[in-house]
Amino acid sequence: MVRGRKIEIVSFLLLQIVVAATAANVTYDHRALVIDGKRKILISGSIHYPRSTPEMWPDLIQKSKDGGLDVIETYVFWNGHEPHKNKYNFEGRYDLVKFVKLVAKAGLYVHLRIGPYACAEWNYGGFPVWLHFIPGIKFRTDNEPFKVYMAEMQRFTAKIVDLMKQERLYASQGGPIILSQVENEYGNVDSSYGAAGKIYMKWSASMALSLDTGVPWNMCQQGDAPDPIINTCNGFYCDQFTPNSNNKPKMWTENWSGWFLGFGDPTPYRPVEDLAFAVAIFYQRSGTFQNYYMLVLFQYHGGTNFERTSGGPLISTSYDYDAPIDEYGLVREPKWGHLRDLHKAIKLCEDALLATDPTVTSLGSNLVASEYKTSSGSCAAFLANIGTESDATVTFNGNSYHLPAWSISILPDCKNVAFNTAKINAATESTTFARQALKPNADSSEELGSQWSYIKEPIGISKADAFVKPGLLEQINTTADESDYLWYSLRMDIKGDETFLDEGSKAVLHVQSIGQVVYAFINGKLAGSGNGKQKISLDIPINLVTGKNTIDLLSVTVGLANYGAFFDLIGAGITGPVTLKSAKSGSSIDLSSQQWTYQVGLKGEDTDLGSGDSSEWVSKSPLPTMQPLIWYKTTFDAPSGSDPVAIDFTGTGKGIAWVNGQSIGRYHVPRSWIKPSGNTLVLLEEMGGDPTKISFATKQTGSGLCLTVSQSHPAPVDSWASDSKILNRTSPVLSLKCPVSTHVITSINFASFGTPTGTCGSFSHGRCNSPRSLSIVRKACVGSRSCKVEVSTRVFGDPCRSLAKSLAVEASCS
């Protein structure tokens, strides 16, 4: 205990020393941010600290630095830091100070996007829901005479700025924060707020400047941001963006490396060739700061929406974003490696890019050259083929260059190509999920079921704080988002002669909701369900009985709206109408205005079943499965190894999961939350499922490596020196490296120099192939963790003199 405490104190002191650096003067001019009098090309990536764990932060930051980043960007999440008014949380995943200090320790800068509106596909856009209930409040506008929101926004923004100042984290104090952001994408919606919106925007800028951080502030997507606030661009492409002043630099705060995932939607994917093109053309057209959003500026690492933090509605727990570093913290190849090489190529051009404006020359239709040339002799050029259909060969400064469609070549010396956005030199690395049984020693389904215990959640009203109101209540105003769940319950007396009991036909219950999930129970039995983002319309055939009948409707939110004008007023829940109709006679009654009984949340939430500590758990066989609203609990040992852990919920429907009391949302379970043995897993299954079918899935960087390099590929960017002169090698090179440090290349499964076809896993020889291909690559690579093979006829001979040739290799590591 003493030894661990000593290590903790030493680590804290090291972080304190890191930020006790010399104060820096951060300004800007029309070309770039200026740090201590020197313009900077800055490459940034987003890591949202609550979407990963403190144990993951150092590795994520280091991988970002290794990928060529200079800056880490993050939002600040108001509802995470102040879940209840004046009750703050800066611990665990919300330890913002620790996160910023770790970035500083790695030698990187920080862009702190305070907002405090975040969007970010985060619940309620990052606003705490208690704001909604302050009398007179109107979000993100000037609402005389109240100005309640503005007062709350200023209070929280000042709280964050003061915290950063106390820890001396602004660059003006020797810290890493070189840029702060107020508001977020307000220009996309401000017209909806009219003149009051413009007043609010200008007030926000003035308020931020009054906090005296000593570093510049920016507003993204705000074309009329007042001086000296820098207006910046968000989007898939920002090369056409122009700042609103000739005195401001061209900055890109969100470059979307992919997109977020909605429940039921296809997994988003953005090809790295397109992402690299977007970055290169931005710098070609005088940009000097860009951030990958979830590279994440916009994501370098996306992460996970733990607990109930996902916005939406119906945005998934995974916030992977197809980012260069995936949800689990693993490098995604070839995206990470290709962008790393791009960043190196751009940095080789830095002196020329920052010293002058470009000379732009047309090289043909959709073909453009931008040349940066200084009086001191520095020169850098970008050659762009912005056509999407055809490759082109261009002549520039007397030399010939091949440009694939939709690609840019970067020439740090205005002569030799260091990088082309469409020609990848980074190997594809396979990643796989290895399944492991949750209960490896169970020999039968019966024995497996006996290792689970359960508690049935009562259907309908079961809590003493239930209340009765006439009519149908909107959900958020009723629950204050303290729970996803709201019960609407109605008791009816049906007489024996009523039309709803017609022999041979069923009554039809019609339910309309504004989102996001509805379950309908009739006399304790599930009769139907539905889901939708903003509208659910259900017509459910039901059986009623003579006498008393109970209609219990369970409405469930799956993330509150996070974007759009007045998004804070978007409601949820069953707002009606709710009607009962005779299928035979067609007559109906409207139940909407009846006296409904309401219950906020589930009984199991009130008794904290997610912790697993209740004495009410039942361990009796058989285990009830395929039934709605059941809590399940079991224990498990940590999966072997150190690979990231997920849970494969095959066999289950919809619900929530907890590991050792931590709400994981779904799937990703950080290793730091798991003990070697004796872990507790709790599930709330809403729809009906079989938890015995659940298994672990550890995400492993696979053993396979694949890469194709052509003779027209540039030489590796690492063959360039910082003075932009080629060293040693001018031929392209195929490089392989096992991602696991203890692995070596054990086999070459395919190698062909010539005209190979296919992709990873399905390569085949083309019309010509050097017979020496396999033996040469095996000799160079097998037995080593990494290898390099020159792609040239000098090495392989020339099997087809009249054709352009490539080297394709598929290797295995272990």
DAMO-V717863 format. One record per residue. RES is the residue in one letter. SS is DSSP state (~ for helix, > for strand, _ for the rest). PHI is phi in radians with two decimals (NA if undefined). NEAR is the number of other ideal C-beta (glycine too) atoms within 8 Angstrom. Layout:
res=<RES/RES>
ss=<SS/SS>
phi=<PHI/PHI>
near=<NEAR/NEAR>
This chain:
res=<M/V/R/G/R/K/I/E/I/V/S/F/L/L/L/Q/I/V/V/A/A/T/A/A/N/V/T/Y/D/H/R/A/L/V/I/D/G/K/R/K/I/L/I/S/G/S/I/H/Y/P/R/S/T/P/E/M/W/P/D/L/I/Q/K/S/K/D/G/G/L/D/V/I/E/T/Y/V/F/W/N/G/H/E/P/H/K/N/K/Y/N/F/E/G/R/Y/D/L/V/K/F/V/K/L/V/A/K/A/G/L/Y/V/H/L/R/I/G/P/Y/A/C/A/E/W/N/Y/G/G/F/P/V/W/L/H/F/I/P/G/I/K/F/R/T/D/N/E/P/F/K/V/Y/M/A/E/M/Q/R/F/T/A/K/I/V/D/L/M/K/Q/E/R/L/Y/A/S/Q/G/G/P/I/I/L/S/Q/V/E/N/E/Y/G/N/V/D/S/S/Y/G/A/A/G/K/I/Y/M/K/W/S/A/S/M/A/L/S/L/D/T/G/V/P/W/N/M/C/Q/Q/G/D/A/P/D/P/I/I/N/T/C/N/G/F/Y/C/D/Q/F/T/P/N/S/N/N/K/P/K/M/W/T/E/N/W/S/G/W/F/L/G/F/G/D/P/T/P/Y/R/P/V/E/D/L/A/F/A/V/A/I/F/Y/Q/R/S/G/T/F/Q/N/Y/Y/M/L/V/L/F/Q/Y/H/G/G/T/N/F/E/R/T/S/G/G/P/L/I/S/T/S/Y/D/Y/D/A/P/I/D/E/Y/G/L/V/R/E/P/K/W/G/H/L/R/D/L/H/K/A/I/K/L/C/E/D/A/L/L/A/T/D/P/T/V/T/S/L/G/S/N/L/V/A/S/E/Y/K/T/S/S/G/S/C/A/A/F/L/A/N/I/G/T/E/S/D/A/T/V/T/F/N/G/N/S/Y/H/L/P/A/W/S/I/S/I/L/P/D/C/K/N/V/A/F/N/T/A/K/I/N/A/A/T/E/S/T/T/F/A/R/Q/A/L/K/P/N/A/D/S/S/E/E/L/G/S/Q/W/S/Y/I/K/E/P/I/G/I/S/K/A/D/A/F/V/K/P/G/L/L/E/Q/I/N/T/T/A/D/E/S/D/Y/L/W/Y/S/L/R/M/D/I/K/G/D/E/T/F/L/D/E/G/S/K/A/V/L/H/V/Q/S/I/G/Q/V/V/Y/A/F/I/N/G/K/L/A/G/S/G/N/G/K/Q/K/I/S/L/D/I/P/I/N/L/V/T/G/K/N/T/I/D/L/L/S/V/T/V/G/L/A/N/Y/G/A/F/F/D/L/I/G/A/G/I/T/G/P/V/T/L/K/S/A/K/S/G/S/S/I/D/L/S/S/Q/Q/W/T/Y/Q/V/G/L/K/G/E/D/T/D/L/G/S/G/D/S/S/E/W/V/S/K/S/P/L/P/T/M/Q/P/L/I/W/Y/K/T/T/F/D/A/P/S/G/S/D/P/V/A/I/D/F/T/G/T/G/K/G/I/A/W/V/N/G/Q/S/I/G/R/Y/H/V/P/R/S/W/I/K/P/S/G/N/T/L/V/L/L/E/E/M/G/G/D/P/T/K/I/S/F/A/T/K/Q/T/G/S/G/L/C/L/T/V/S/Q/S/H/P/A/P/V/D/S/W/A/S/D/S/K/I/L/N/R/T/S/P/V/L/S/L/K/C/P/V/S/T/H/V/I/T/S/I/N/F/A/S/F/G/T/P/T/G/T/C/G/S/F/S/H/G/R/C/N/S/P/R/S/L/S/I/V/R/K/A/C/V/G/S/R/S/C/K/V/E/V/S/T/R/V/F/G/D/P/C/R/S/L/A/K/S/L/A/V/E/A/S/C/S>
ss=<_/~/~/~/~/~/~/~/~/~/~/~/~/~/~/~/~/~/_/_/_/_/_/_/_/>/>/>/_/_/_/_/>/>/>/_/_/>/>/>/_/>/>/>/>/>/>/_/~/~/~/_/_/~/~/~/~/~/~/~/~/~/~/~/~/~/_/_/_/_/>/>/>/>/>/_/_/~/~/~/~/_/_/>/_/_/>/_/_/_/_/~/~/~/_/~/~/~/~/~/~/~/~/~/~/_/_/_/>/>/>/>/>/>/>/_/_/_/_/_/_/>/~/~/~/~/_/_/~/~/~/~/~/_/_/_/_/_/_/_/_/_/_/_/_/_/_/~/~/~/~/~/~/~/~/~/~/~/~/~/~/~/~/~/~/~/_/_/_/>/~/~/~/_/_/_/>/>/>/>/>/>/_/_/_/~/~/~/_/~/~/~/~/~/~/~/~/~/~/~/~/~/~/~/~/~/~/~/~/~/_/_/_/_/_/>/>/>/>/>/_/_/_/_/_/_/_/_/_/>/>/>/>/>/>/_/_/_/_/_/_/_/_/_/_/_/_/_/_/_/>/>/>/>/>/>/_/_/_/_/_/>/_/_/_/_/_/_/_/_/_/~/~/~/~/~/~/~/~/~/~/~/~/~/_/_/_/_/>/>/>/>/>/>/>/_/_/>/>/>/>/_/_/>/_/_/_/_/_/>/_/>/_/_/>/_/_/>/_/_/_/_/_/_/>/_/_/_/_/_/>/_/_/_/~/~/~/~/~/~/~/~/~/~/~/~/~/~/_/~/~/~/~/~/~/_/_/_/>/>/>/>/>/>/_/_/>/>/>/>/>/>/>/_/_/_/_/_/>/>/>/>/>/>/>/_/_/_/_/_/_/>/>/>/>/>/_/_/>/>/>/>/>/_/_/_/>/>/>/>/>/_/_/_/_/_/_/_/>/>/_/_/_/_/_/_/_/>/>/>/>/>/>/>/>/>/>/_/_/_/_/_/_/_/~/~/~/~/~/~/_/_/>/>/>/>/_/_/_/_/_/_/_/_/_/_/>/>/>/>/_/_/_/_/~/~/~/~/~/_/_/_/_/_/>/>/>/>/>/>/>/>/>/>/_/_/_/_/~/~/~/_/_/_/_/_/>/>/>/>/>/>/>/_/_/>/>/>/>/>/>/>/_/_/>/>/>/>/>/>/>/>/_/_/_/>/>/>/>/>/>/>/_/_/_/_/>/>/>/>/>/>/>/>/>/>/_/_/_/_/>/_/_/_/_/_/~/~/~/_/_/_/_/_/_/_/_/>/>/>/>/>/_/_/_/_/_/>/>/>/_/_/_/_/>/>/>/>/>/>/_/_/~/~/~/~/_/_/~/~/~/_/_/_/_/_/_/>/_/_/_/_/_/_/_/_/_/_/_/>/>/>/>/>/>/>/_/_/_/_/_/_/_/>/>/>/>/>/_/_/_/_/_/_/>/>/>/>/>/_/_/>/>/>/>/_/_/>/>/_/~/~/~/_/_/_/_/_/>/>/>/>/>/>/>/_/_/_/_/_/~/~/~/_/>/>/>/>/>/>/>/>/>/>/>/>/>/>/>/>/_/_/_/_/_/_/~/~/~/>/_/_/_/_/_/>/_/_/_/_/_/_/>/>/>/>/>/_/_/_/_/_/_/_/>/>/>/>/>/>/>/>/>/>/_/_/>/_/_/_/_/_/_/>/_/_/_/_/>/_/_/_/~/~/~/~/~/~/~/~/~/_/_/_/_/>/>/>/>/>/_/_/~/~/~/~/_/_/_/_/_/_/_/_/_/>/>/>/>/>/>/>/>/_>
phi=<NA/-1.12/-1.11/-1.10/-1.15/-1.12/-1.07/-1.10/-1.15/-1.07/-1.07/-1.12/-1.13/-1.08/-1.15/-1.12/-1.13/-0.99/-1.53/-1.55/-1.56/-1.22/-1.06/-1.99/-1.71/-1.91/-2.34/-2.73/-2.32/-1.20/-1.83/-2.94/-1.17/-2.10/-1.99/0.90/1.43/-2.09/-1.11/-2.28/-1.43/-2.15/-2.01/-2.13/-2.55/-1.56/-2.30/-1.52/-0.97/-1.32/-1.56/-2.52/-1.88/-0.95/-1.18/-1.48/-0.96/-1.03/-1.19/-1.09/-1.14/-1.15/-1.12/-1.17/-1.12/-1.09/-1.42/1.70/-1.44/-1.86/-2.35/-1.91/-1.85/-2.63/-1.30/-1.97/-1.82/-1.01/-1.22/-1.37/-1.55/-2.39/-1.11/-2.30/-0.95/1.17/-2.03/-1.76/-2.32/-2.22/-2.10/1.03/-1.17/-1.81/-1.41/-1.07/-1.06/-1.07/-1.06/-1.10/-1.19/-1.15/-1.11/-1.09/-1.06/-1.39/1.46/-1.94/-1.54/-2.25/-1.91/-1.77/-1.68/-1.27/1.38/-1.49/-1.32/-1.90/1.18/1.01/0.96/-1.86/-0.87/1.04/1.15/1.66/-1.33/-1.24/-1.17/-1.09/-1.01/-1.02/-1.74/-1.31/-1.00/1.46/-1.36/-2.36/-1.23/1.00/-2.80/-1.63/-2.02/-0.98/-1.63/-1.40/0.89/-1.17/-1.06/-1.07/-1.14/-1.19/-1.08/-1.13/-1.08/-1.26/-1.03/-1.12/-1.05/-1.21/-1.06/-1.09/-1.10/-1.13/-1.17/-1.04/-1.61/0.97/-1.81/-1.39/-0.99/-1.14/-1.91/1.69/-1.66/-1.58/-1.35/-1.86/-2.76/-2.21/-2.12/-1.99/0.99/-2.88/0.95/-1.20/-1.07/-1.24/-2.26/-1.11/-1.10/-1.21/-1.69/1.13/-1.07/-1.13/-1.16/-1.15/-1.07/-1.10/-1.05/-1.15/-1.09/-1.00/-1.09/-1.12/-1.06/-1.08/-1.11/-1.19/-1.39/0.96/-1.43/1.42/-2.30/-1.14/-1.99/-2.23/-2.21/-1.60/0.96/-2.25/-1.08/-1.92/-0.98/-1.27/-1.04/-1.66/-1.10/-1.51/-1.51/-2.27/-1.90/-2.16/2.71/-1.24/-2.44/-2.32/-1.17/-1.52/-1.22/-2.27/-1.05/-1.48/-2.57/-1.19/-1.72/-1.96/-1.37/-1.52/-2.25/-2.14/-1.55/-2.44/-1.81/-1.35/-1.25/-2.93/-2.80/-1.39/-1.85/-1.71/-1.01/1.51/-1.63/-1.11/-1.20/-1.16/-2.59/-2.15/-1.03/-1.15/-1.09/-1.24/-1.07/-1.11/-1.04/-1.05/-1.19/-1.11/-1.24/-1.10/-1.25/-1.03/-1.75/1.40/-1.26/-2.38/-2.52/-2.43/-2.21/-1.36/-1.39/1.13/-1.35/-2.92/NA/-2.63/-2.01/-1.58/-2.33/-1.42/1.62/-2.30/-1.51/-1.20/0.95/-2.00/-1.60/-1.21/-1.63/2.42/-1.47/1.09/-1.58/-1.27/-1.08/-1.26/-2.09/-1.08/1.15/0.91/-1.45/-1.03/-1.99/-1.39/-0.93/-1.60/1.60/-1.62/-1.17/-1.71/-1.87/-1.61/-1.05/-1.10/-1.18/-1.16/-1.19/-0.97/-1.13/-1.06/-1.09/-1.10/-1.12/-1.13/-1.15/-1.11/-1.68/-0.99/-1.03/-1.20/-1.05/-1.55/-1.54/-2.70/-1.60/-1.41/-1.68/-1.86/-2.27/-1.40/-1.85/2.48/-1.13/1.10/-2.17/-2.37/-1.98/-2.09/-2.03/-1.86/-2.32/-1.88/-1.18/-1.46/1.85/-1.19/-2.63/-2.50/-2.43/-2.15/-1.94/-2.06/-1.90/-1.60/-1.36/-1.71/-1.85/-2.17/-1.19/-2.55/-2.02/-2.14/-1.96/-2.40/0.90/1.47/-1.98/-1.76/-2.37/-1.64/-2.12/-1.05/-0.97/0.90/-2.55/-2.32/-1.79/-1.90/-2.05/-1.14/-2.02/1.12/-2.37/-1.78/-1.45/-1.69/-2.85/-2.21/-1.11/-1.66/-1.96/-1.57/-1.87/-1.73/-1.24/-1.32/-1.94/-1.30/-2.17/-2.38/-1.77/-1.64/-1.40/-2.32/-1.12/-1.17/-2.20/-1.13/-1.69/-1.38/-1.65/-2.59/-1.13/-1.15/-1.15/-1.10/-1.13/-1.20/-1.60/-1.97/-2.07/-2.64/-2.46/-1.48/-1.26/-1.05/-1.44/1.52/-1.40/-2.47/-1.96/-1.23/-1.59/-1.09/-2.51/-1.97/-2.49/-1.32/1.45/-1.77/-1.65/-1.19/-1.27/-1.13/-1.15/-1.61/-1.65/0.94/1.03/-1.30/-2.61/-1.33/-1.97/-2.46/-1.56/-1.98/-2.23/-2.41/-1.84/-2.26/-1.76/-1.91/-1.44/-1.11/-1.72/-1.34/-1.13/-1.28/-1.98/-0.96/-1.10/1.47/-2.38/-2.00/-1.27/-2.06/-1.61/-1.81/-2.27/-2.08/-2.33/-1.76/2.03/-2.04/-2.40/-2.30/-2.04/-1.96/-2.01/-2.05/0.90/1.47/-1.97/-1.17/-1.86/3.11/-2.75/-2.89/-2.57/-3.14/-1.26/-2.31/-2.66/-2.21/-2.25/-2.03/-2.17/-2.03/-1.16/-2.33/-1.85/-1.86/-2.14/-1.16/1.80/-1.40/-2.27/-2.11/-1.86/-2.01/-1.94/-1.81/-1.76/-2.25/-1.59/-2.26/1.51/-1.53/-0.95/-2.27/-2.58/1.96/-1.10/1.01/-1.04/-1.17/-1.70/-1.21/-1.61/-2.70/1.76/-1.55/-1.82/1.58/-1.36/-2.03/-2.26/-2.14/-2.22/-1.38/-1.17/-1.55/-1.61/1.50/-1.25/-2.54/-2.24/-1.61/-1.62/-1.05/-1.64/-1.18/-1.43/-1.67/-1.73/-2.07/-2.40/-1.50/1.41/-1.77/-1.05/-1.13/-1.21/-1.11/-1.62/1.00/-1.11/-1.04/-1.33/1.40/-1.61/-1.13/-1.55/-1.56/-1.09/-1.83/-2.03/-1.76/-1.52/-1.40/-1.23/-1.22/-2.29/0.97/-2.19/-1.32/0.96/-2.23/-1.62/-2.14/-2.47/-2.61/-2.04/-2.70/-1.73/-1.07/-1.04/-1.16/1.52/-2.15/-1.19/-1.00/-1.98/-2.26/-2.00/-1.57/-1.60/-0.93/1.72/-1.97/-1.85/-2.21/2.96/-2.34/-2.28/-2.22/-2.10/0.90/1.46/-1.63/-1.33/-1.60/1.29/-2.89/1.39/-1.29/-2.10/-0.99/-0.99/-1.17/-1.59/-1.96/-1.57/-0.97/-2.66/1.25/-1.45/-1.98/-2.01/-2.11/-2.14/-1.88/-1.74/-1.45/-1.58/2.10/-2.82/-2.18/-1.19/-1.20/-1.55/-1.20/-2.47/-1.41/-2.41/-1.64/-1.51/-2.05/-1.23/-1.18/-1.48/-1.61/-2.22/-2.42/-2.85/-2.16/-2.20/-1.68/-1.16/-1.56/-1.12/-1.17/-1.10/-0.95/-1.09/-1.21/-1.44/-1.67/-1.56/-1.15/-1.57/1.17/-2.06/-1.13/-1.98/1.12/-2.16/-2.06/-1.51/-1.15/-2.36/-1.65/-2.02/-2.19/-2.64/-1.13/-1.20/-1.61/-1.08/-1.60/-1.67/-2.25/-1.28/-1.77/-2.73/-1.91/-1.46/-2.73/-2.68/-2.63/-1.83/2.76/-2.22/-1.13/-2.18/1.61/-2.25/-0.91/1.59/-2.46/-1.11/-2.59/-1.23/-1.60/-1.16/-2.37/-2.74/-1.24/-1.14/-1.54/-0.93/-1.12/-1.16/-1.16/-1.20/-1.04/-1.09/-1.36/-2.02/-1.10/1.67/-1.99/-1.24/-2.39/-2.72/-2.31/-2.25/-1.20/-1.66/-2.77/-1.24/-1.10/-1.53/-1.81/1.40/-2.09/-1.30/-2.72/-1.09/-1.58/-2.02/-1.24/-2.11/-2.36/-1.98/-1.97/-2.38/-2.20/-2.23/-2.17/-2.08/-2.82>
near=<4/5/6/7/8/8/8/8/8/8/8/8/8/9/13/9/7/10/14/7/9/4/8/11/9/14/7/10/9/6/8/13/16/12/11/6/5/6/10/11/13/12/11/15/20/19/17/16/12/10/14/15/10/10/7/11/14/8/8/13/14/9/13/16/11/7/16/12/14/9/16/16/14/13/11/14/14/13/13/11/14/12/8/7/6/5/7/7/9/9/5/6/11/12/11/12/11/10/12/16/14/12/13/16/9/10/5/14/13/16/17/13/13/11/14/12/11/15/12/11/11/16/13/14/15/18/13/11/12/9/12/11/6/9/4/7/12/9/9/10/10/10/11/6/3/8/9/12/13/11/8/11/11/9/8/12/15/9/9/14/12/8/11/15/11/6/11/10/15/12/16/10/10/10/15/12/16/14/14/15/15/14/12/12/12/15/12/6/11/11/6/8/12/7/5/11/16/11/9/13/16/9/10/13/14/9/13/12/10/6/9/5/12/8/12/12/15/15/18/13/13/14/7/9/12/7/5/6/14/14/15/11/12/13/9/6/8/13/10/6/8/5/11/8/6/5/6/11/13/14/14/17/14/13/18/14/18/13/8/9/12/9/8/4/7/3/6/11/6/12/6/11/12/9/13/13/13/13/13/16/14/15/15/12/11/9/12/16/14/15/17/18/15/19/21/20/16/15/18/17/20/16/13/13/15/12/6/9/13/15/17/14/14/12/13/12/12/12/18/11/16/13/18/14/16/12/10/8/12/10/13/11/11/12/13/14/13/14/17/12/13/15/12/14/13/15/9/14/14/9/8/13/12/11/9/7/4/10/7/8/8/7/10/7/4/8/15/11/14/13/12/16/9/11/3/5/5/11/11/16/13/14/15/14/15/9/11/5/4/5/8/12/8/13/8/10/6/4/7/6/11/8/16/10/12/11/14/14/13/17/13/11/10/9/6/10/9/13/13/13/12/11/11/10/15/12/12/10/12/11/10/7/9/8/8/11/8/10/10/6/4/9/4/6/6/8/9/11/12/9/9/12/9/12/12/9/11/7/7/11/10/6/9/3/6/11/6/7/8/6/8/11/12/11/13/14/8/11/12/10/11/6/10/6/12/15/14/14/15/11/9/10/7/13/6/6/4/7/8/9/11/10/4/4/8/7/13/12/16/14/13/13/15/11/13/14/14/15/13/16/16/14/8/8/6/9/10/9/10/10/9/9/8/7/9/14/8/14/7/11/8/11/6/11/8/6/6/7/12/13/13/14/14/12/15/11/16/12/13/14/12/16/8/7/6/8/10/11/5/10/10/14/16/13/9/7/8/14/11/11/10/13/9/8/6/6/7/9/6/8/12/10/6/8/7/13/13/14/13/10/12/10/10/11/11/8/8/8/14/12/9/11/4/10/3/7/9/7/5/3/6/5/11/7/10/5/8/10/11/13/13/12/14/12/8/9/7/11/9/4/5/3/9/11/15/13/14/10/10/7/9/13/8/7/11/9/14/15/12/10/8/8/10/15/15/11/11/14/11/12/10/8/10/11/7/5/6/7/12/12/13/13/14/15/16/11/10/10/13/8/14/12/9/12/11/13/12/13/12/9/9/8/7/12/16/15/15/9/11/12/9/7/11/13/13/11/13/5/10/13/6/5/4/11/7/10/7/4/10/6/9/15/13/11/12/14/9/12/9/7/5/3/11/9/18/7/7/13/6/9/13/14/15/16/11/14/7/7/6/9/7/6/13/7/7/10/6/10/12/11/5/9/14/10/7/13/13/10/7/8/13/9/5/8/9/9/10/9/14/10/15/9/7/6/9/13/6/7/11/10/4/3/9/6/14/13/17/13/15/14/13/11/14/6>
